[in-house]
Amino acid sequence: MKPDIISRYIHFHFSRYPYSQLQDLCKLLFQQTFGPKHLIQNGTKSLASLQIEVQQARTSSHFYDPIGNGLARIHLGNLPTDSSLSALNHATFLAAATVFGTPDDLKRALSVLKISCKNGTLPFSPLDAEQFCSAWETDGFPPLHHSMLYRQRYTPAYRVVPVEYPRYFPMFHAIEHQLAKQGFCVLAIDGDSGAGKTTLARLLQQIYPCAVVHMDDFFLPVSQKTKVRLQTPGSNVDWERFLSELSTSLQKRKPISYRRFDCKRQMLEAPVSLPIAPLIVVEGAYSHRPELRHLYDFTVFLSLSASSQRKRISIRNPALFPQFLQEWIPLEKAYQAAYSIPANSTFSFSSEDEL
């Protein structure tokens, strides 16, 4: 991460927890760099430890704290009493498996901390910061405990997870209950371009046995893009084919088989099959069309400000950026407005960056 972003997270945490000591901020940077690898046990032991901690944890002033590098601390004392902890346990393992920081990364982060002490934006002496970090490095950067003062003031009890897990926790909570009740759940993710629909679908796929259907596979062929059709908002997707090929599978939990549309060749590919899974995710713009909503247990809408959207798309798809601005985003906005997509979704979340 860039020094200015690291600095932002350091000062964000110090403002939330002003009794933090040097070792608490160093612990923050350790977790930001390495994730929760040092805490990972086998799945059974980890879940058992989590269950005990949740029972003993006290309520925190915040449900979660973003710590940078795509991670967050979710506070156990704030979890609903009927929460299933299995998904949270999986999310912790996922955080450990997807963060690959090095000691050099940690040293660079610590240099940002020491600069903040030198310039007076943190109330620690530069000498104390230098000595603490130097001694810690000499020891090989072992994991740190929170300071006694921090523990007395804040009684920390949390897990480090991908930041999307606590950000979208109400959705995860609903999925858990639906799976416990029915053994099967169908979820559709719609939203603004660049808001993280595919990222969220990928996270769900990593936490649950899950099959993902992408709405991009139902892109409307040029031959069907008549002027009359495109006058109806949201009609630049082949929702009729979606219904004919997937409705039975989604409603009756049968194997999924459908044809993907190749936009470059403007033709349908051979049928692809997805395994039967407890969770089916339909991901992409136009997935919440009124004709499709009866197929889903839950719908999720992800929003993003125009400035953040432009920034993300220009980085992700620079060649297609003008087409997004001039064509695709206006079409999506017209569809969202025509059918009140955010208001009619089970869950609506902002995907703005945390800091």
C-alpha positions in Angstrom: 0.0 0.0 0.0 1.1 3.6 -0.6 2.5 5.5 2.4 -0.4 8.1 2.4 -2.9 5.3 2.5 -1.1 3.5 5.4 -0.9 6.9 7.2 -4.7 7.3 6.8 -5.4 3.9 8.4 -3.0 4.6 11.3 -4.6 7.9 12.1 -8.1 6.6 11.5 -7.5 3.9 14.2 -5.9 6.3 16.6 -8.9 8.7 16.3 -11.3 5.8 17.0 -9.1 4.4 19.8 -7.2 7.3 21.3 -5.8 5.2 24.1 -3.8 3.1 21.6 -0.1 2.7 22.4 2.8 2.1 20.0 2.4 -1.6 20.2 -1.3 -1.4 19.3 -0.5 0.6 16.2 2.3 -1.8 15.3 -0.2 -4.7 15.8 -2.5 -2.9 13.4 0.3 -2.7 10.8 1.2 -6.4 11.4 -2.4 -7.5 10.7 -2.6 -5.1 7.7 0.5 -6.7 6.3 0.1 -10.4 7.1 -3.6 -10.8 7.9 -4.6 -13.4 10.5 -2.1 -16.1 9.5 -0.6 -16.4 12.9 -3.9 -17.2 14.5 -5.1 -19.8 12.1 -5.6 -23.3 13.6 -7.5 -26.2 12.0 -11.1 -25.5 11.1 -12.6 -27.4 14.1 -10.4 -25.7 16.7 -10.8 -22.3 15.2 -14.6 -22.5 15.2 -14.6 -23.8 18.8 -12.4 -20.9 19.9 -14.6 -18.5 18.0 -17.8 -19.8 19.7 -16.2 -19.3 23.2 -14.9 -15.8 22.4 -18.3 -14.7 21.1 -20.0 -15.8 24.3 -17.5 -13.8 26.4 -17.1 -10.7 24.1 -18.3 -7.3 25.1 -20.1 -4.9 22.8 -17.8 -2.5 20.9 -18.6 1.0 19.8 -18.2 -0.1 16.2 -19.3 -3.2 14.3 -16.1 -3.3 12.4 -12.9 -1.4 11.6 -11.3 -1.4 8.2 -7.6 -1.9 8.6 -6.4 -1.6 5.0 -5.2 -4.1 2.4 -8.7 -5.3 1.9 -9.1 -6.4 5.5 -11.2 -5.4 8.5 -11.6 -6.3 12.2 -15.1 -7.5 12.9 -16.0 -7.2 16.6 -17.4 -10.4 18.1 -19.5 -8.7 20.8 -21.6 -6.9 18.2 -22.7 -10.1 16.4 -26.4 -10.9 16.6 -27.1 -13.7 19.1 -28.5 -16.0 16.4 -25.5 -15.6 14.1 -24.0 -18.6 12.4 -20.3 -18.5 13.0 -19.3 -21.0 10.3 -19.2 -18.3 7.5 -17.2 -16.0 9.8 -14.7 -18.8 10.5 -14.4 -19.4 6.7 -13.9 -15.6 6.2 -11.0 -15.6 8.6 -9.3 -18.5 6.8 -9.9 -16.7 3.5 -8.2 -13.5 4.8 -5.2 -15.6 5.9 -5.0 -17.3 2.5 -5.2 -14.1 0.4 -2.8 -11.7 2.0 0.9 -12.1 1.1 2.8 -9.4 2.9 6.5 -9.6 3.6 8.7 -8.3 6.4 9.9 -5.6 4.0 6.3 -4.5 3.5 5.9 -4.2 7.3 9.2 -2.2 7.6 7.9 0.2 5.1 4.6 0.6 7.0 6.5 1.1 10.2 8.5 3.9 8.6 5.2 5.7 8.0 4.4 5.3 11.7 7.8 6.7 12.7 7.3 9.7 10.4 4.0 10.4 12.1 5.7 10.4 15.5 8.4 12.8 14.2 6.0 15.3 12.7 3.8 15.3 15.8 0.6 13.9 14.3 0.9 11.0 16.8 1.7 11.7 20.5 4.7 9.3 20.8 8.3 10.3 21.0 10.3 9.6 17.9 13.0 7.9 20.0 10.4 5.6 21.6 9.0 4.7 18.2 12.4 4.0 16.8 13.5 1.9 19.7 10.3 -0.1 19.8 10.3 -0.9 16.1 14.0 -1.7 16.1 13.7 -4.1 19.0 10.6 -5.7 17.3 12.5 -6.2 14.1 15.5 -7.7 15.9 13.2 -10.3 17.4 11.9 -11.2 13.9 8.6 -9.3 14.1 6.7 -11.8 16.3 2.9 -11.3 16.7 2.0 -8.6 19.3 -0.6 -8.5 21.9 -2.6 -5.3 22.5 -1.3 -3.1 25.3 -2.7 -3.4 28.8 -4.2 0.1 28.5 -5.9 -0.8 25.2 -7.3 -4.0 26.6 -8.6 -2.2 29.7 -10.3 0.6 27.7 -11.6 -1.4 24.7 -11.7 -5.1 25.7 -10.9 -6.1 22.1 -12.4 -9.4 20.8 -12.4 -9.5 17.0 -11.5 -11.5 13.9 -9.6 -10.2 10.9 -11.6 -10.9 7.7 -12.0 -9.6 4.1 -13.5 -6.1 4.5 -16.5 -7.1 2.4 -17.7 -9.6 5.1 -18.6 -7.1 7.8 -19.5 -4.4 5.2 -22.2 -6.7 3.8 -23.0 -8.6 7.0 -26.8 -8.3 6.9 -26.7 -10.2 3.6 -24.4 -12.9 5.0 -26.7 -13.2 8.0 -29.7 -13.7 5.8 -28.0 -16.3 3.6 -27.0 -18.3 6.7 -30.6 -18.3 8.0 -32.0 -19.3 4.6 -29.5 -22.1 4.2 -30.2 -23.4 7.7 -34.0 -23.3 7.0 -34.2 -24.5 3.4 -30.7 -25.8 2.6 -30.8 -23.7 -0.6 -30.6 -20.0 -1.4 -30.7 -18.0 -4.7 -29.2 -14.5 -4.5 -29.0 -11.8 -7.2 -26.4 -9.0 -7.2 -27.1 -5.9 -9.2 -25.7 -2.4 -9.0 -23.6 0.4 -10.6 -20.7 -0.4 -12.9 -17.5 -0.7 -10.9 -19.3 -1.2 -7.6 -17.9 -4.6 -6.9 -20.6 -7.0 -8.1 -18.2 -9.6 -9.4 -15.9 -9.2 -6.4 -18.8 -9.9 -4.0 -19.9 -12.9 -6.0 -16.3 -14.2 -5.9 -16.2 -13.8 -2.1 -19.4 -15.7 -1.7 -18.0 -18.4 -3.9 -14.9 -18.6 -1.6 -16.9 -18.8 1.6 -19.8 -21.1 0.5 -20.3 -24.1 -1.9 -21.6 -21.8 -4.6 -22.4 -21.6 -8.3 -22.3 -18.2 -10.0 -24.2 -17.1 -13.1 -23.0 -13.9 -14.8 -25.6 -11.7 -16.5 -22.9 -10.7 -19.0 -23.4 -14.2 -20.5 -26.9 -13.0 -21.5 -25.7 -10.0 -23.4 -28.2 -9.0 -26.1 -27.1 -9.9 -29.7 -26.8 -7.0 -32.1 -29.5 -8.6 -34.2 -32.0 -8.2 -31.3 -31.1 -4.6 -30.5 -34.0 -3.0 -32.3 -35.0 0.6 -31.7 -38.4 -0.5 -30.4 -36.8 -2.9 -27.9 -34.2 -0.5 -26.5 -36.9 2.1 -25.8 -37.8 -0.1 -22.8 -35.3 0.3 -19.9 -33.2 -2.7 -19.1 -34.0 -4.5 -22.4 -30.4 -4.6 -23.6 -30.0 -8.0 -21.9 -31.6 -11.2 -23.1 -33.8 -11.7 -20.1 -36.2 -13.9 -22.1 -33.4 -16.5 -22.7 -32.4 -16.2 -19.0 -35.9 -17.2 -18.0 -36.2 -20.0 -20.5 -32.8 -21.6 -19.7 -32.6 -21.0 -15.9 -36.0 -20.6 -14.3 -36.6 -24.3 -13.7 -33.1 -24.8 -12.3 -33.3 -21.9 -10.0 -36.8 -22.6 -8.7 -36.5 -26.4 -8.3 -32.8 -26.8 -7.4 -31.9 -28.7 -10.6 -28.5 -28.8 -12.4 -27.8 -25.5 -14.2 -27.1 -25.6 -17.9 -27.1 -22.6 -20.2 -25.4 -21.0 -23.2 -23.0 -18.1 -22.9 -23.1 -15.3 -25.4 -19.8 -14.4 -27.0 -19.9 -10.7 -27.6 -16.9 -10.6 -30.0 -18.2 -13.3 -32.2 -21.9 -12.4 -31.7 -22.9 -16.0 -31.2 -24.0 -18.5 -28.5 -21.4 -20.9 -27.2 -22.0 -24.6 -26.5 -24.0 -25.1 -23.2 -22.1 -25.0 -20.0 -23.1 -26.8 -16.8 -22.7 -25.7 -13.2 -22.8 -28.0 -10.2 -25.8 -28.1 -7.9 -24.7 -25.9 -4.9 -26.5 -24.7 -1.7 -26.0 -21.1 -2.9 -26.7 -19.8 -6.4 -25.5 -16.3 -7.2 -26.8 -14.4 -10.2 -24.4 -11.5 -10.7 -24.5 -8.5 -13.0 -26.4 -5.5 -14.2 -30.1 -6.1 -15.1 -30.3 -9.2 -12.9 -33.1 -7.5 -10.9 -35.5 -7.0 -13.8 -39.1 -7.4 -12.6 -39.6 -10.5 -14.7 -36.7 -12.3 -12.9 -37.2 -11.3 -9.2 -39.5 -14.2 -8.4 -36.5 -16.5 -9.0 -34.5 -15.1 -6.1 -34.7 -15.4 -2.3 -32.7 -12.2 -1.9 -31.6 -9.3 -4.0 -28.6 -7.1 -3.3 -27.9 -3.6 -4.9 -24.4 -2.1 -4.8 -24.1 1.7 -5.3 -21.1 3.9 -6.0 -20.7 7.7 -6.3 -20.1 9.0 -9.8 -16.5 10.2 -9.0 -15.5 6.8 -7.5 -17.1 5.0 -10.4 -15.2 7.0 -13.0 -12.0 6.5 -11.1 -12.4 2.7 -10.8 -13.5 2.2 -14.4 -10.7 4.3 -15.8 -8.2 2.1 -14.0 -10.0 -1.2 -14.7 -11.1 -0.7 -18.3 -9.3 2.3 -19.8 -10.0 1.3 -23.4 -13.7 1.0 -22.8 -14.0 4.0 -20.5 -15.6 6.3 -23.1 -18.2 3.7 -23.9 -19.0 3.2 -20.2 -19.6 7.0 -19.8 -21.5 7.6 -23.0 -23.6 4.4 -23.3 -23.5 1.7 -20.6 -23.8 3.8 -17.5 -26.7 6.0 -18.8 -28.5 2.7 -19.8 -28.0 1.3 -16.3 -29.1 4.5 -14.6 -32.3 4.6 -16.8 -33.1 0.9 -15.8 -32.4 1.5 -12.1 -34.7 4.5 -12.1 -37.5 2.9 -14.2 -37.9 -0.1 -11.9 -36.7 1.6 -8.5 -34.0 -1.1 -8.3 -32.3 0.1 -5.1 -35.5 0.6 -3.2 -36.9 -2.8 -4.3 -33.8 -4.7 -3.4 -33.6 -6.8 -0.2 -30.3 -5.2 0.7 -28.7 -2.0 -0.6 -25.1 -1.2 0.2 -22.7 1.6 -0.7 -19.4 0.3 -2.1 -17.4 3.5 -1.4 -13.8 3.0 -0.3 -13.7 3.1 3.5 -11.0 5.8 3.9 
